[in-house]
Amino acid sequence: MDIIISDFIWADKMAGVGENAHKRDTICILGTGDFGRSLGIKLLKSGHPVVFGSRDPKNATLLPSGAQVFSHAEALKTSKIIFLAVHREHYDFIPALSDLLDGKVLVDVSNNLRMNQYPESNAQYLSQLVPKANVVKGFNTVSAWALQSGSLDASSQVFVCGDDNQSKQLVMDVARSIGLTPLDQGSLLAAEELENYPLQLFPMWRLPLTIAAGLTVLFFVYCVVIDVIHPWAKENKDVSYRLAISIPNRIFPNVSLILLSLVYLPGVIAAFIQLYRGTKYKRFPNWLDRWMLCRKQLGLVALAYAFLHVLYTFIIPTRYSVRWRWMNSMIEESKKNKTMQLSKVLSWRVDLYFALGMLGFALYVLLGITSLPSVSNAVNWREFRFVQSKLGYVTLLLCTTHAAVFGWDRFLQSKWYRWGLPQAYMWGLIIPCTVLVLKLILIIPCVDKMLTKIRQGWESKLENKVYCNKSLCI
C-alpha cells in the first residue's frame, strides 16, 4: 500500500515538472511597430506569453491575438526579459523606467540609418541610460519579414553580444525557442559591429563588381574605337549596329577570362612571396589578403559573363547582318561560277575553337556549382580543393586556349591592327597567360617541393637567423 501511495506521489511530482518544463517565460516588448508585432507573433506561436508596452495602450492596434498591451511601466512588471523595439531617437522615455529595469535583461534590437552614425553603439548608449539593466544586443540582423516568413525563406542566424553571460544565455534560449540559431559574439563592445552589419551593401562583392565594371567599360570603349569608329573614319562605313550584339560579345569573353585569371593570380603571388621569405609565418600584405577573400565572388561574376557570352554566341546565326553576309557571299560565288574549297586547317580551327569553349564552359559551371554552400558542405577539403584548384587551372587553360584559337595567327597580320591597336582578345590573353606561366614555374618539382616544405612549417636558415636577432634585440 505504501508503495502504491509513493508511486502516486512520484507521478504527481513528475507531472508538475512536465508542466513547468513546457511553461515559457513571459516576454515584454516595448514598441508596437512592424518588428515588435512580428516578434510578438513568433513568440506567441512558440508558447511564450507576450506583453506589449506602449505609450498609448488604448490606441495600440494591429497587435497579435493573445498578446496583452499595457503602459511601459506596467508592462515591465510582468517580465524579466524586455525587448526594446524602438529607434534610438525615441529612447527618451527609458531613463524614467530605470528602477523597474533593475537586474532585468534589456534586449536592444535597433539599427541606424547609416554606418557609424553615433560615437558609440546604440546598445552601449542604452547601457549608459539604464546602468542597472543587463543590456544585450541581439535580433537586429533579423528583419520583420524574416520573422514572419520563417527560417526557410531567410537567414536563421541571430548574433548576440553582452557583458553578462547569464543574460546572453536567456536571450539565446529565447532565440532557440522560436527556431533561430543564436551566435555569441562576445561582450557589448561588439555591438557596433553588429549594428553596422545590416547596413553593409554586398561588402565582399564590391571589389569584384568594381573590377568587372571597370573592365567592361574599358573594353567597350576600346572595341567601339577599333570596330565602329575606325571603319567610319577610314571607309565611311556605318556599322553602328555592332553595338547591340557584336561589341558585347567581344567584351563578355575577355572580361570573363580576365576575372577567372584574377581568381588564381593572388594564390600564385602568395606562393612566390612565401618562397621569397622562406616562411609561412608572416602576414601577406593587406591588399593581397583582401584580394584572396573575394576570389569566390570574382569567380561567380566571371561565370555570369561566360553565360552571357554563350547566350550571345547562340543567336549569331539568327542575326540579319550575319545571314545577309552569308547569302551575299553565296550569290557572289554563283555569279563568278566559283566554289570555295573546304579548308581542313579552318575546319580544325573552328571545331577546336568550339570544343575548347564547350569543355571550358562545362568546367566553369562545375566550379560555380561547387562554390555553393550546400554543395561545398557535402564534400571534404581534399575534394573541394581538387575541384577549385586543379580543375580550376584546367578551366583557365581551356578558356585561354579557346581565346588563342579564336585569334589564331591574327597577331601576325598587320591588317588586324587598326590604327596600330591590337585586337581586344590580345589584351584579354595577357593576364591569363601570365598566371599559367607562373603556375607552370610553381609546379616544377624542385620548386613545388620547397613550397610544400614551407607550408608544412619549415623555415629557411636566413629567416630563422633574422627572427633570432630580433628576439635578442627585444
Secondary structure, 3 states (H helix, E strand, C coil): CHHHHHHHHHHHHHHHHHHHHHCCCCEEEECCCHHHHHHHHHHHHCCCCEEEECCCHHHCCCCCCCCEEECHHHHHCCCCEEEECCCHHHHHHCHHHCCCCCCCEEEECCCCCCCCCCCCCHHHHHHHHCCCCEEEEECCCCCHHHHHHCCCCCCCEEEEEECCHHHHHHHHHHHHHCCCEEEECCCHHHHHHHHHHHHCCCCCCHHHHHHHHHHHHHHHHHHHHHHHHHHHHHHCCCCHHHHCCHHHHHHHHHHHHHHHHHHHHHHHHHHHHHHHHCCCCCCCCHHHHHHHHCHHHHHHHHHHHHHHHHHHHHCHHHCHHHHHHHHHHHHHHHHHCCCCCCCHHHHHHHHHHHHHHHHHHHHHHHHHHHCCHHHHCCCCHHHHHHHHHHHHHHHHHHHHHHHHHHHCCHHHCHHHCECCECCHHHHHCHHHHHHHHHHHHHCCHHHHHHHHHHHCCCCCHHHHHHHHHHHHHC
